[in-house]
């Protein structure tokens, strides 16, 4: 059992857990963005989509529980590694110099991660833990994005998420073993493209809401 204990306490094990949970969050963002695209169909279409989601409540609850577990693991591993790295070289994921070295996104991972946590809490309070009996989800979204402070906060946060993903997705693949000089540029390019899709995909939603209001 000593080998198992050493493995659980090793930095590489923590990084792999962060990588896997990070990939899980990327999958969630993809599904969440696809669902949000129904907004472009108008109020009735989006509210019908939300009603359909409510009919899948057992699955939604299971998914939320999984995301919560992922969040606890991801944040815990990140905190442990961050404080360990205060007395060592900074590494959140395995990144080789030959693969691009440190960038703005890689060097700010702990801080963008913290901002994303704050954004997630505010976002849940604003849209999930609110009055769904008196107002439809579309009405809540429209009302919220009509407030300039939240609009600015939301768009800024979405940009932060995109920056975090641009490095995190690429690094996660490296951490779990997809590391080859031939394919690293492709993986990095896909990661940047994915982050741009996420950034524009979520970031344009409030602008569209304002335009049709």
N, C-alpha and C positions, 0 to 999 in steps of 0.2 A: 504493500500500500504506500510505501515511501515514494515510489516513482509517481504515483497518482497525486500525492500531496505536492511533490515538487512541480509537477506539470500544472496543477491548479494555481500554484503560487508564481509561476513563471510569467515574465512579461509577454512572451509570444502567445501564451494561452489567452491572456487578457486582450491582446490586440486582435486575435482571431475572433473572440467573442464580440468585440466592438465591430469588426468587419462584417460578421454574419448578421448582427442586429441592424447595422447600418444598411446592409443590402435589403433587409426586411422593410426598413422605413422607406427606401427608394421604391420598392414594390407598392407600398401603401400610397405614397405620393402619386404614383402613376394611376392607380385605381381611383384615388380621390379626385385627381384632375379630370379623368374621363367622366366621372359622375358630374363634376361641376360644369362640364361642357353643355349640359342640358339647360343651363342658364341662358345660353344663346338662343334657345327655342322659345324663350319667353316665360312669363310667370306660371301659366297653367302647366306647361310641359315640365318645368322644374319642380313644381309642387307635386305633380304626378309621380315624378321620379322619387321624391322624398317619401311619398306615401308608400311606394313600392318597397323602399328600404325598410320602412317601419314594419311591413309584412314579413320581413326577414329578420325580425328582432333577435331570435335565438342565435343566428349566425353573426349578427352585428355585435351582440354581447360577447360572443366568443372571440371575435376579432379584436374588440376593444381590450379584452383581458390579455390577449397575446401582445398587443401593442404596449400595454402598461408594463408587462413583464420585460419586453424588449427595452423599453425606456429605462427601467430600473437597472437592468444589466448594463446597457450602453453608458448611462451616466455614471454608474458605480465604477466601471472599468476605466472610464475617462478620468474621473477624479483620482483614482489610485495611481494611474500612469502619470497624470499631471504632477502630482506631488512627488512621485518618484523621480520624475524628470527634472525637478528643481535642482537636484544634486547630480544630474547626469545630462547627457545630450538630449535635446528635445525630440521625442519620437512619439507620435500617436499611432502611426501605422508604419509598416516597413516600406521605406522609400529609398531607392538607390540613387546615388548621384548621377549614374549613367542614364537614369530614367527621367531626369529633369531637375533634380535637386530641389531646394526649398523655394517656394513661391509665396506670394502674399496669402493665397488661400491656405497653404500648408502651415505657414507660420502663425496664422490667426485661428486655427481650428478650435482651440479651447475657448476662445472668446466668442467666436461665431456660434459655437455650440451652446454657450450660456445664453446668448441673445435668442437663439431658437427656443430654448427651454422657456424663457420669459414670454416669448411670442405665443408659444403653444398654450401656456396657462391662460393668458389673456384671451386668446382665440376661443378656447373651450368655454370660458366664462361668458364670453360675448354671444356665441352662437349655439352652443349645446346646452349650457346650464342657464337657460333663460325662459321666458314665458312663451311656450309653444301652444298654449291653450287659446290665447286671445289673438295671436298673430301667426301667419304662415311663415315658413322659413324664408321664402322670397321676400316677404315684407320686412323681416328682421334684417336680412342682408341689405336691402335697399336703404332702410333707415340708418343702419350703422355706417355704411359707406358714404352717406350724405354728410357725415360729420368729418370735417377736414382733419382734425387731429388723428382720428383712427385711420383715415384713408392714408395719410402720410406714414403712420406707424406700420400699417399693413404692407404697403409697397416697399418700404425700407426693409422690413422683416423678410419679405419674399426674396429680395436681392441678397440678403444675408444667407438665406437658405440655399440659394443658387451657388453662391461662393463656396459655402461649406460642402455642397455636393460635388462641385467641380473637382475638388481634390479628394474628398472622402470616398467617392465611388471608385475612382481609379486606384487609390491606395488600398481599398478593401480587397479588390481583385488581386493585387500583389500580395497582400497579407495571407490570403487563403491559397496561394500557390500559383496563380496565373501571372507568372513573371518571366517574360522572355523578351530579349532585346528586339526581336522581330515584330512582336505584337504589342509591346508596351505603347508605342506611339498611337496605335489604333485604339487601344483601350482608353488612353488618355483623351483622344479626340472624341470618342463616344461619350465619355464622362462629361466633357465640356459641353457637347451638343445636348446631352440629357439635361444638364443644369440650366442651359439656356431655354429649353422647352419648358421646364418647370417654372423658371423665373417669369417668362413671358406668359405662359399659360395661366398661372395664378394671378400675376400682376395686372393683366389686362382686364380681368373680371370686374373689379370695381370701376374701372374706366367705362366699361360697357354699361354697367348698371347706371352710372351717372348720365350717360348719353341717352338712355331710353327713359329716364325718370322725368 
